[in-house]
Amino acid sequence: MPIVFTSAGNPKTWTAQLKEHGITVVHVVSSVKFALKAQEAGVDAVVAEGFEAGGHNGRDETTTMCLIPMVKEQLSIPLIAAGGIGTGRGMLAAMNLGADGVQIGSRFVATPESSAHQNFKQVVVDAKEGDTLLTLKELTPVRLVKNEFFNKVEAAYQSGANADKLKEILGRGRAKKGMFEGDLVEGELEIGQISGLIHEIKPASEVVKEIITEYRQALAEQQTDKYKF
């Protein structure tokens, strides 16, 4: 079955046309408001992405733990959770909050199959709690690793820079320079908070096996008397 994921725009733009060609449409959102707009536009499912996620993000800083049950309460179509999920236990937590599935991005950056530059993959592996921060809200909110480029952005904020000045600092191709060309100084390095739990580069197949194994173990533990009150 062909599936297209859309995001960062009006879900009405392509949904009808895609569905006319037998394509399942899933739209990525960061709030209840936009989840409902996506549902009204006729998408088949919604990805609700919390504030922990890497890359472009929502302005409201709603965490996955809060966002998923809020969206679930309002939505009647399948719900996929994203943002801060990179382990089997994280996957189970999202399902317990009401998700029908999960979308994982950051964990697969640190795999041989990823098209990211090796320098960036190593940054992800070395990342610790607090090494990323959401910034550039005046343009498009994005979660970045703190490097020299990030520091320039923060300095601009401290000096009262407006959106035009921020655009000038950002320039063009900044993400490509960082993540795909390996410039760890001037590049934009987008990754989620879950990077603090990514400790090695390993094949995607192993990542999937580990997540599923841990998910099943955690689910089995959940169903034991240990968690009954």
VOZATOR-821406 format. One record per residue: residue number from 1; residue in three letters; chain; z, x, y of N, C-alpha, C, O in turn. Coordinates in steps of 0.02 Angstrom, whole numbers, plus 50000, padded with zeros to 5 digits. Layout:
<rs>
[NUM,"ALA","A",[Z,X,Y],[Z,X,Y],[Z,X,Y],[Z,X,Y]]
...
</rs>
This chain:
<rs>
[1,"MET","A",[50000,50042,49940],[50000,50000,50000],[50000,50044,50062],[50045,50085,50070]]
[2,"PRO","A",[49951,50036,50107],[49951,50076,50169],[50005,50051,50217],[50013,49991,50228]]
[3,"ILE","A",[50041,50099,50246],[50096,50084,50292],[50088,50126,50354],[50074,50186,50350]]
[4,"VAL","A",[50097,50096,50413],[50094,50133,50476],[50161,50122,50512],[50184,50066,50520]]
[5,"PHE","A",[50191,50178,50535],[50251,50176,50575],[50231,50185,50648],[50196,50233,50665]]
[6,"THR","A",[50252,50140,50692],[50238,50146,50763],[50304,50154,50801],[50357,50134,50776]]
[7,"SER","A",[50300,50182,50861],[50361,50190,50902],[50342,50206,50973],[50283,50213,50990]]
[8,"ALA","A",[50393,50211,51016],[50385,50232,51085],[50333,50192,51124],[50295,50219,51164]]
[9,"GLY","A",[50332,50127,51112],[50285,50085,51148],[50294,50012,51129],[50338,49994,51090]]
[10,"ASN","A",[50251,49971,51155],[50253,49899,51142],[50227,49886,51071],[50170,49902,51056]]
[11,"PRO","A",[50268,49856,51027],[50245,49843,50959],[50186,49794,50955],[50152,49792,50904]]
[12,"LYS","A",[50175,49756,51009],[50119,49708,51008],[50051,49744,51012],[50000,49715,50995]]
[13,"THR","A",[50051,49805,51036],[49988,49841,51049],[49944,49846,50987],[49884,49834,50991]]
[14,"TRP","A",[49974,49865,50930],[49934,49878,50870],[49951,49834,50810],[49912,49832,50762]]
[15,"THR","A",[50007,49800,50812],[50031,49765,50752],[49980,49716,50723],[49963,49720,50664]]
[16,"ALA","A",[49954,49671,50764],[49907,49620,50739],[49845,49652,50710],[49821,49632,50657]]
[17,"GLN","A",[49818,49702,50745],[49757,49735,50721],[49768,49771,50655],[49725,49768,50610]]
[18,"LEU","A",[49824,49804,50649],[49840,49840,50587],[49848,49791,50529],[49824,49802,50474]]
[19,"LYS","A",[49884,49736,50542],[49897,49688,50489],[49834,49652,50467],[49828,49631,50410]]
[20,"GLU","A",[49786,49644,50513],[49722,49615,50495],[49685,49656,50443],[49644,49631,50405]]
[21,"HIS","A",[49701,49720,50441],[49670,49766,50392],[49715,49778,50332],[49705,49826,50294]]
[22,"GLY","A",[49764,49734,50322],[49806,49739,50263],[49857,49795,50265],[49882,49817,50213]]
[23,"ILE","A",[49874,49818,50325],[49920,49874,50333],[49990,49848,50350],[49998,49806,50394]]
[24,"THR","A",[50040,49873,50315],[50110,49856,50330],[50132,49895,50392],[50120,49956,50396]]
[25,"VAL","A",[50163,49861,50439],[50183,49893,50502],[50259,49896,50508],[50294,49846,50499]]
[26,"VAL","A",[50284,49955,50523],[50355,49967,50534],[50363,49997,50603],[50330,50047,50619]]
[27,"HIS","A",[50407,49969,50644],[50416,49994,50712],[50485,50025,50721],[50534,49997,50697]]
[28,"VAL","A",[50487,50082,50755],[50550,50118,50766],[50580,50098,50833],[50546,50098,50884]]
[29,"VAL","A",[50645,50080,50832],[50679,50058,50893],[50748,50091,50898],[50772,50122,50850]]
[30,"SER","A",[50778,50085,50957],[50844,50115,50967],[50895,50065,50992],[50950,50084,51013]]
[31,"SER","A",[50877,50000,50990],[50923,49949,51015],[50908,49882,50982],[50855,49871,50953]]
[32,"VAL","A",[50957,49837,50987],[50948,49769,50961],[50891,49734,50999],[50850,49700,50969]]
[33,"LYS","A",[50890,49743,51065],[50839,49712,51107],[50769,49728,51082],[50727,49683,51074]]
[34,"PHE","A",[50755,49791,51070],[50688,49811,51049],[50675,49795,50976],[50618,49786,50956]]
[35,"ALA","A",[50728,49790,50936],[50719,49768,50866],[50694,49696,50865],[50650,49679,50825]]
[36,"LEU","A",[50722,49655,50908],[50702,49585,50910],[50630,49578,50938],[50592,49535,50915]]
[37,"LYS","A",[50613,49620,50986],[50545,49619,51013],[50494,49639,50959],[50440,49611,50954]]
[38,"ALA","A",[50514,49687,50917],[50470,49709,50863],[50462,49653,50811],[50407,49642,50786]]
[39,"GLN","A",[50516,49619,50796],[50513,49563,50749],[50468,49508,50776],[50428,49480,50739]]
[40,"GLU","A",[50475,49493,50840],[50434,49441,50872],[50360,49461,50872],[50316,49418,50870]]
[41,"ALA","A",[50347,49526,50874],[50278,49550,50874],[50246,49546,50805],[50185,49557,50798]]
[42,"GLY","A",[50287,49532,50754],[50259,49522,50688],[50261,49582,50642],[50228,49582,50590]]
[43,"VAL","A",[50301,49633,50659],[50305,49691,50614],[50338,49671,50549],[50373,49620,50545]]
[44,"ASP","A",[50326,49711,50497],[50353,49695,50431],[50424,49720,50421],[50461,49693,50380]]
[45,"ALA","A",[50443,49772,50457],[50510,49801,50452],[50524,49841,50516],[50478,49856,50554]]
[46,"VAL","A",[50587,49856,50526],[50608,49894,50585],[50649,49954,50563],[50689,49950,50517]]
[47,"VAL","A",[50637,50011,50596],[50680,50069,50589],[50726,50069,50650],[50702,50074,50707]]
[48,"ALA","A",[50791,50064,50639],[50839,50068,50694],[50868,50139,50694],[50900,50160,50646]]
[49,"GLU","A",[50855,50175,50748],[50872,50247,50751],[50929,50258,50800],[50923,50243,50859]]
[50,"GLY","A",[50983,50286,50775],[51042,50298,50816],[51037,50360,50859],[50991,50401,50852]]
[51,"PHE","A",[51085,50367,50903],[51090,50420,50953],[51093,50490,50922],[51076,50539,50955]]
[52,"GLU","A",[51113,50494,50859],[51119,50560,50826],[51052,50591,50810],[51048,50651,50796]]
[53,"ALA","A",[50999,50552,50812],[50933,50575,50790],[50906,50631,50832],[50925,50639,50890]]
[54,"GLY","A",[50861,50670,50803],[50827,50723,50840],[50765,50695,50875],[50745,50638,50863]]
[55,"GLY","A",[50736,50736,50918],[50675,50714,50952],[50689,50660,51003],[50745,50657,51030]]
[56,"HIS","A",[50640,50619,51017],[50647,50566,51067],[50694,50512,51044],[50694,50493,50985]]
[57,"ASN","A",[50733,50487,51089],[50791,50447,51071],[50800,50390,51121],[50763,50384,51170]]
[58,"GLY","A",[50850,50348,51108],[50865,50293,51152],[50909,50314,51210],[50948,50361,51205]]
[59,"ARG","A",[50904,50278,51266],[50943,50294,51326],[51016,50271,51320],[51059,50299,51355]]
[60,"ASP","A",[51029,50222,51279],[51096,50192,51277],[51147,50231,51236],[51207,50216,51239]]
[61,"GLU","A",[51124,50280,51199],[51169,50323,51159],[51210,50282,51108],[51268,50298,51095]]
[62,"THR","A",[51180,50231,51080],[51213,50192,51027],[51208,50230,50961],[51153,50247,50939]]
[63,"THR","A",[51265,50243,50930],[51265,50281,50868],[51239,50238,50810],[51240,50176,50813]]
[64,"THR","A",[51217,50271,50757],[51191,50236,50699],[51243,50189,50669],[51227,50133,50648]]
[65,"MET","A",[51306,50212,50668],[51359,50171,50638],[51368,50105,50674],[51386,50055,50643]]
[66,"CYS","A",[51357,50104,50739],[51362,50043,50778],[51296,50004,50779],[51296,49942,50775]]
[67,"LEU","A",[51241,50041,50784],[51175,50009,50792],[51154,49969,50730],[51129,49913,50737]]
[68,"ILE","A",[51163,49997,50671],[51139,49964,50610],[51170,49895,50600],[51132,49847,50591]]
[69,"PRO","A",[51236,49887,50601],[51263,49819,50592],[51245,49771,50649],[51239,49711,50637]]
[70,"MET","A",[51237,49798,50710],[51217,49755,50766],[51147,49727,50756],[51134,49668,50767]]
[71,"VAL","A",[51102,49771,50734],[51033,49750,50722],[51030,49703,50662],[50995,49653,50663]]
[72,"LYS","A",[51067,49720,50609],[51068,49680,50548],[51089,49608,50562],[51064,49561,50533]]
[73,"GLU","A",[51137,49601,50608],[51163,49535,50625],[51109,49490,50656],[51112,49429,50649]]
[74,"GLN","A",[51060,49521,50690],[51009,49483,50726],[50942,49478,50690],[50903,49433,50704]]
[75,"LEU","A",[50929,49525,50645],[50862,49532,50616],[50855,49492,50551],[50903,49484,50514]]
[76,"SER","A",[50795,49467,50538],[50782,49431,50475],[50731,49468,50431],[50715,49446,50376]]
[77,"ILE","A",[50705,49525,50456],[50658,49565,50417],[50693,49628,50394],[50747,49644,50419]]
[78,"PRO","A",[50664,49665,50346],[50697,49725,50320],[50715,49775,50375],[50678,49784,50424]]
[79,"LEU","A",[50772,49808,50366],[50799,49856,50414],[50807,49925,50382],[50839,49931,50329]]
[80,"ILE","A",[50778,49975,50413],[50783,50044,50390],[50825,50082,50440],[50814,50078,50500]]
[81,"ALA","A",[50874,50120,50416],[50919,50158,50460],[50894,50229,50469],[50868,50259,50422]]
[82,"ALA","A",[50901,50255,50530],[50884,50324,50544],[50931,50352,50596],[50962,50315,50635]]
[83,"GLY","A",[50936,50418,50597],[50980,50451,50645],[51043,50476,50613],[51088,50436,50599]]
[84,"GLY","A",[51048,50541,50602],[51110,50569,50573],[51116,50560,50498],[51171,50566,50471]]
[85,"ILE","A",[51061,50546,50464],[51063,50537,50391],[51026,50595,50358],[50967,50606,50372]]
[86,"GLY","A",[51060,50632,50315],[51028,50688,50282],[51060,50704,50215],[51044,50754,50184]]
[87,"THR","A",[51106,50660,50194],[51140,50670,50130],[51143,50604,50093],[51129,50551,50121]]
[88,"GLY","A",[51161,50608,50029],[51168,50547,49989],[51224,50502,50013],[51218,50441,50013]]
[89,"ARG","A",[51278,50533,50034],[51335,50494,50059],[51316,50460,50126],[51337,50404,50139]]
[90,"GLY","A",[51278,50495,50166],[51254,50464,50228],[51209,50406,50214],[51212,50355,50249]]
[91,"MET","A",[51167,50413,50163],[51122,50358,50144],[51162,50298,50121],[51147,50241,50140]]
[92,"LEU","A",[51214,50309,50080],[51255,50253,50056],[51292,50220,50114],[51298,50159,50116]]
[93,"ALA","A",[51316,50260,50161],[51351,50232,50219],[51305,50185,50258],[51325,50131,50280]]
[94,"ALA","A",[51242,50206,50267],[51194,50164,50303],[51180,50099,50266],[51174,50046,50296]]
[95,"MET","A",[51176,50104,50200],[51164,50043,50159],[51225,49997,50164],[51217,49936,50167]]
[96,"ASN","A",[51284,50026,50164],[51345,49985,50170],[51348,49950,50237],[51378,49896,50243]]
[97,"LEU","A",[51318,49980,50288],[51318,49949,50355],[51266,49894,50361],[51264,49859,50412]]
[98,"GLY","A",[51223,49887,50310],[51174,49833,50311],[51102,49854,50306],[51057,49811,50304]]
[99,"ALA","A",[51088,49919,50304],[51019,49943,50300],[50990,49929,50230],[51026,49929,50180]]
[100,"ASP","A",[50925,49917,50228],[50890,49907,50165],[50860,49973,50139],[50838,49977,50082]]
[101,"GLY","A",[50861,50023,50182],[50835,50089,50163],[50850,50137,50219],[50879,50118,50270]]
[102,"VAL","A",[50831,50200,50211],[50843,50250,50263],[50779,50290,50278],[50736,50297,50235]]
[103,"GLN","A",[50775,50315,50338],[50722,50362,50357],[50755,50428,50376],[50800,50430,50418]]
[104,"ILE","A",[50733,50482,50344],[50763,50547,50355],[50710,50594,50385],[50656,50602,50357]]
[105,"GLY","A",[50727,50626,50441],[50680,50671,50473],[50704,50743,50473],[50673,50787,50443]]
[106,"SER","A",[50760,50756,50508],[50783,50824,50519],[50791,50865,50455],[50775,50924,50454]]
[107,"ARG","A",[50816,50833,50403],[50829,50872,50341],[50765,50903,50313],[50767,50956,50283]]
[108,"PHE","A",[50709,50870,50324],[50647,50895,50295],[50612,50947,50339],[50561,50975,50320]]
[109,"VAL","A",[50640,50960,50398],[50614,51015,50438],[50626,51081,50402],[50584,51126,50402]]
[110,"ALA","A",[50685,51087,50371],[50703,51149,50337],[50679,51148,50264],[50718,51155,50217]]
[111,"THR","A",[50614,51140,50256],[50582,51144,50190],[50518,51185,50196],[50489,51189,50250]]
[112,"PRO","A",[50496,51217,50141],[50434,51255,50143],[50374,51212,50162],[50325,51236,50191]]
[113,"GLU","A",[50377,51148,50145],[50321,51102,50158],[50314,51084,50232],[50261,51063,50254]]
[114,"SER","A",[50367,51092,50270],[50366,51074,50340],[50318,51119,50379],[50312,51178,50366]]
[115,"SER","A",[50283,51088,50428],[50237,51126,50469],[50272,51162,50527],[50239,51196,50567]]
[116,"ALA","A",[50337,51156,50531],[50376,51190,50584],[50373,51265,50573],[50365,51289,50517]]
[117,"HIS","A",[50379,51303,50628],[50379,51376,50624],[50443,51400,50589],[50496,51369,50594]]
[118,"GLN","A",[50437,51456,50554],[50494,51484,50518],[50553,51498,50565],[50611,51489,50546]]
[119,"ASN","A",[50538,51521,50626],[50592,51534,50674],[50633,51471,50688],[50694,51473,50691]]
[120,"PHE","A",[50598,51415,50696],[50632,51352,50710],[50672,51329,50649],[50728,51304,50655]]
[121,"LYS","A",[50643,51337,50590],[50679,51318,50529],[50745,51356,50524],[50796,51328,50504]]
[122,"GLN","A",[50744,51420,50542],[50805,51460,50539],[50856,51436,50590],[50916,51437,50576]]
[123,"VAL","A",[50833,51416,50648],[50878,51389,50700],[50913,51327,50673],[50972,51317,50683]]
[124,"VAL","A",[50875,51285,50637],[50903,51224,50609],[50957,51241,50557],[51011,51211,50557]]
[125,"VAL","A",[50943,51289,50515],[50991,51310,50463],[51054,51339,50496],[51109,51329,50471]]
[126,"ASP","A",[51046,51376,50550],[51102,51408,50583],[51141,51362,50629],[51196,51379,50651]]
[127,"ALA","A",[51114,51303,50644],[51146,51258,50692],[51214,51234,50668],[51226,51222,50608]]
[128,"LYS","A",[51259,51228,50715],[51327,51202,50701],[51339,51140,50743],[51299,51121,50786]]
[129,"GLU","A",[51395,51107,50730],[51414,51049,50769],[51415,51067,50844],[51443,51118,50863]]
[130,"GLY","A",[51384,51025,50884],[51385,51036,50956],[51327,51078,50982],[51323,51090,51043]]
[131,"ASP","A",[51284,51102,50938],[51228,51144,50959],[51169,51105,50987],[51121,51135,51012]]
[132,"THR","A",[51171,51039,50983],[51117,50998,51011],[51146,50949,51062],[51206,50934,51062]]
[133,"LEU","A",[51103,50926,51106],[51125,50878,51157],[51066,50836,51180],[51010,50860,51185]]
[134,"LEU","A",[51079,50772,51194],[51027,50728,51221],[51019,50742,51296],[51068,50744,51333]]
[135,"THR","A",[50956,50750,51317],[50944,50766,51387],[50878,50734,51411],[50846,50698,51373]]
[136,"LEU","A",[50859,50748,51472],[50797,50723,51502],[50790,50647,51500],[50736,50620,51488]]
[137,"LYS","A",[50845,50613,51511],[50844,50540,51510],[50798,50509,51563],[50770,50455,51553]]
[138,"GLU","A",[50790,50544,51618],[50748,50518,51672],[50674,50517,51652],[50635,50481,51681]]
[139,"LEU","A",[50656,50557,51603],[50588,50559,51578],[50585,50521,51512],[50576,50460,51512]]
[140,"THR","A",[50594,50555,51457],[50602,50524,51391],[50660,50558,51357],[50656,50618,51344]]
[141,"PRO","A",[50715,50523,51343],[50773,50555,51313],[50755,50593,51249],[50720,50567,51206]]
[142,"VAL","A",[50779,50654,51244],[50763,50696,51187],[50824,50738,51168],[50857,50765,51212]]
[143,"ARG","A",[50837,50744,51103],[50893,50786,51080],[50866,50855,51065],[50820,50864,51025]]
[144,"LEU","A",[50896,50905,51098],[50872,50974,51094],[50926,51023,51072],[50986,51012,51085]]
[145,"VAL","A",[50905,51076,51039],[50949,51133,51027],[50960,51168,51094],[50913,51174,51134]]
[146,"LYS","A",[51020,51191,51106],[51036,51225,51168],[51008,51297,51167],[51035,51341,51134]]
[147,"ASN","A",[50953,51307,51204],[50924,51374,51211],[50912,51388,51285],[50938,51351,51327]]
[148,"GLU","A",[50874,51439,51301],[50863,51456,51372],[50827,51400,51410],[50844,51386,51467]]
[149,"PHE","A",[50777,51369,51378],[50743,51313,51410],[50792,51256,51424],[50792,51229,51479]]
[150,"PHE","A",[50833,51240,51375],[50883,51187,51384],[50929,51204,51443],[50945,51161,51483]]
[151,"ASN","A",[50949,51268,51447],[50993,51289,51502],[50960,51280,51570],[50993,51263,51619]]
[152,"LYS","A",[50894,51291,51573],[50857,51281,51635],[50860,51207,51656],[50868,51191,51714]]
[153,"VAL","A",[50852,51164,51606],[50855,51092,51620],[50925,51073,51646],[50931,51036,51694]]
[154,"GLU","A",[50976,51099,51613],[51044,51084,51634],[51058,51110,51705],[51091,51077,51744]]
[155,"ALA","A",[51032,51170,51720],[51041,51198,51787],[51007,51155,51839],[51032,51147,51895]]
[156,"ALA","A",[50949,51127,51820],[50912,51083,51866],[50953,51021,51881],[50955,50997,51938]]
[157,"TYR","A",[50985,50994,51830],[51028,50936,51840],[51085,50953,51889],[51101,50914,51933]]
[158,"GLN","A",[51115,51011,51879],[51171,51032,51921],[51151,51039,51993],[51191,51029,52039]]
[159,"SER","A",[51087,51056,52005],[51062,51064,52074],[51033,51000,52102],[51006,50999,52157]]
[160,"GLY","A",[51039,50945,52064],[51017,50880,52089],[50943,50867,52083],[50915,50829,52122]]
[161,"ALA","A",[50910,50897,52033],[50838,50889,52024],[50820,50816,52010],[50855,50781,51973]]
[162,"ASN","A",[50764,50794,52039],[50739,50726,52026],[50690,50727,51967],[50678,50780,51938]]
[163,"ALA","A",[50662,50669,51950],[50618,50664,51892],[50556,50708,51900],[50533,50737,51851]]
[164,"ASP","A",[50529,50713,51961],[50470,50754,51972],[50485,50828,51958],[50444,50864,51929]]
[165,"LYS","A",[50543,50850,51980],[50562,50920,51968],[50572,50933,51893],[50554,50986,51868]]
[166,"LEU","A",[50602,50884,51859],[50612,50891,51787],[50545,50895,51750],[50537,50933,51702]]
[167,"LYS","A",[50497,50854,51773],[50430,50857,51743],[50398,50925,51753],[50365,50952,51708]]
[168,"GLU","A",[50409,50954,51811],[50382,51020,51826],[50412,51072,51780],[50377,51116,51756]]
[169,"ILE","A",[50477,51068,51767],[50511,51115,51723],[50487,51106,51651],[50475,51155,51615]]
[170,"LEU","A",[50480,51044,51631],[50458,51029,51563],[50387,51054,51550],[50373,51084,51498]]
[171,"GLY","A",[50342,51041,51597],[50273,51063,51589],[50239,51027,51531],[50256,50971,51514]]
[172,"ARG","A",[50191,51061,51501],[50153,51032,51445],[50159,51077,51384],[50163,51138,51388]]
[173,"GLY","A",[50158,51044,51325],[50158,51082,51263],[50222,51117,51246],[50223,51164,51206]]
[174,"ARG","A",[50277,51096,51278],[50341,51130,51268],[50367,51124,51196],[50394,51171,51168]]
[175,"ALA","A",[50359,51064,51168],[50382,51054,51099],[50340,51095,51049],[50367,51125,51003]]
[176,"LYS","A",[50275,51096,51060],[50231,51136,51016],[50250,51209,51020],[50253,51243,50968]]
[177,"LYS","A",[50264,51233,51080],[50282,51304,51089],[50345,51321,51050],[50350,51374,51020]]
[178,"GLY","A",[50393,51276,51050],[50456,51290,51016],[50455,51279,50942],[50471,51324,50903]]
[179,"MET","A",[50437,51218,50922],[50444,51200,50851],[50388,51225,50806],[50398,51238,50747]]
[180,"PHE","A",[50328,51231,50835],[50271,51250,50793],[50244,51320,50806],[50209,51348,50764]]
[181,"GLU","A",[50261,51348,50865],[50240,51417,50879],[50298,51466,50876],[50289,51526,50879]]
[182,"GLY","A",[50359,51439,50870],[50418,51481,50859],[50448,51515,50919],[50485,51563,50911]]
[183,"ASP","A",[50433,51492,50980],[50462,51520,51040],[50531,51490,51050],[50538,51434,51074]]
[184,"LEU","A",[50583,51528,51031],[50651,51502,51032],[50683,51508,51101],[50739,51484,51111]]
[185,"VAL","A",[50649,51539,51148],[50676,51548,51215],[50651,51494,51263],[50690,51460,51295]]
[186,"GLU","A",[50584,51487,51267],[50554,51441,51314],[50531,51375,51282],[50509,51330,51316]]
[187,"GLY","A",[50536,51371,51216],[50513,51311,51181],[50564,51255,51180],[50624,51266,51187]]
[188,"GLU","A",[50539,51195,51169],[50581,51136,51161],[50596,51129,51086],[50550,51123,51046]]
[189,"LEU","A",[50660,51131,51068],[50680,51131,50998],[50715,51066,50981],[50775,51058,50994]]
[190,"GLU","A",[50678,51019,50952],[50704,50952,50939],[50731,50946,50868],[50695,50959,50820]]
[191,"ILE","A",[50794,50928,50862],[50825,50919,50796],[50886,50874,50804],[50916,50871,50858]]
[192,"GLY","A",[50905,50840,50750],[50961,50794,50753],[51028,50827,50742],[51032,50885,50722]]
[193,"GLN","A",[51082,50789,50753],[51149,50815,50744],[51163,50832,50671],[51207,50873,50657]]
[194,"ILE","A",[51126,50803,50626],[51135,50817,50554],[51119,50889,50538],[51135,50913,50484]]
[195,"SER","A",[51088,50925,50584],[51072,50996,50573],[51135,51036,50556],[51130,51088,50523]]
[196,"GLY","A",[51192,51013,50579],[51255,51047,50562],[51272,51045,50488],[51316,51081,50466]]
[197,"LEU","A",[51237,51002,50451],[51247,50997,50378],[51189,51026,50338],[51187,51020,50277]]
[198,"ILE","A",[51141,51057,50373],[51083,51087,50339],[51096,51162,50335],[51097,51196,50386]]
[199,"HIS","A",[51105,51187,50275],[51127,51256,50266],[51075,51302,50234],[51086,51363,50232]]
[200,"GLU","A",[51020,51275,50211],[50969,51318,50181],[50901,51283,50180],[50896,51222,50183]]
[201,"ILE","A",[50849,51325,50176],[50781,51300,50170],[50766,51293,50096],[50772,51341,50058]]
[202,"LYS","A",[50745,51233,50076],[50730,51222,50005],[50674,51171,49999],[50661,51133,50045]]
[203,"PRO","A",[50639,51170,49942],[50582,51124,49933],[50602,51051,49944],[50658,51031,49929]]
[204,"ALA","A",[50556,51013,49971],[50568,50943,49985],[50588,50905,49922],[50629,50859,49925]]
[205,"SER","A",[50559,50923,49866],[50576,50889,49803],[50650,50898,49786],[50682,50852,49761]]
[206,"GLU","A",[50676,50958,49799],[50747,50971,49786],[50791,50932,49834],[50844,50907,49815]]
[207,"VAL","A",[50769,50928,49896],[50807,50889,49946],[50813,50816,49923],[50867,50787,49925]]
[208,"VAL","A",[50757,50787,49902],[50757,50717,49880],[50803,50709,49819],[50842,50662,49816]]
[209,"LYS","A",[50797,50754,49771],[50839,50749,49710],[50913,50753,49728],[50953,50716,49701]]
[210,"GLU","A",[50931,50799,49773],[51001,50806,49792],[51027,50744,49827],[51083,50721,49814]]
[211,"ILE","A",[50987,50716,49872],[51008,50656,49908],[51018,50598,49860],[51068,50562,49864]]
[212,"ILE","A",[50971,50588,49814],[50976,50532,49767],[51035,50542,49720],[51071,50494,49705]]
[213,"THR","A",[51045,50603,49696],[51101,50618,49650],[51167,50605,49685],[51212,50573,49657]]
[214,"GLU","A",[51174,50629,49747],[51236,50619,49784],[51247,50546,49799],[51303,50521,49796]]
[215,"TYR","A",[51192,50511,49816],[51197,50439,49830],[51225,50402,49769],[51270,50360,49775]]
[216,"ARG","A",[51197,50417,49711],[51219,50382,49649],[51291,50399,49632],[51329,50356,49610]]
[217,"GLN","A",[51311,50462,49643],[51380,50481,49630],[51428,50446,49677],[51481,50421,49657]]
[218,"ALA","A",[51409,50444,49740],[51451,50410,49790],[51456,50336,49777],[51509,50306,49786]]
[219,"LEU","A",[51400,50306,49756],[51400,50234,49740],[51446,50220,49681],[51483,50171,49680]]
[220,"ALA","A",[51443,50264,49630],[51486,50255,49572],[51560,50261,49591],[51602,50223,49566]]
[221,"GLU","A",[51576,50309,49634],[51645,50317,49658],[51667,50255,49697],[51724,50233,49690]]
[222,"GLN","A",[51623,50228,49736],[51638,50169,49776],[51656,50109,49733],[51695,50067,49752]]
[223,"GLN","A",[51626,50107,49675],[51636,50050,49630],[51696,50058,49584],[51710,50014,49544]]
[224,"THR","A",[51732,50114,49590],[51793,50125,49549],[51854,50097,49584],[51850,50076,49642]]
[225,"ASP","A",[51910,50097,49549],[51972,50072,49577],[51997,50113,49636],[52039,50090,49675]]
[226,"LYS","A",[51970,50174,49643],[51992,50219,49697],[51984,50186,49765],[52023,50199,49811]]
[227,"TYR","A",[51932,50143,49772],[51918,50114,49837],[51937,50040,49840],[51917,50004,49887]]
[228,"LYS","A",[51976,50017,49792],[51998,49946,49793],[52067,49941,49822],[52110,49983,49808]]
[229,"PHE","A",[52078,49890,49864],[52143,49881,49896],[52178,49820,49870],[52234,49804,49892]]
</rs>
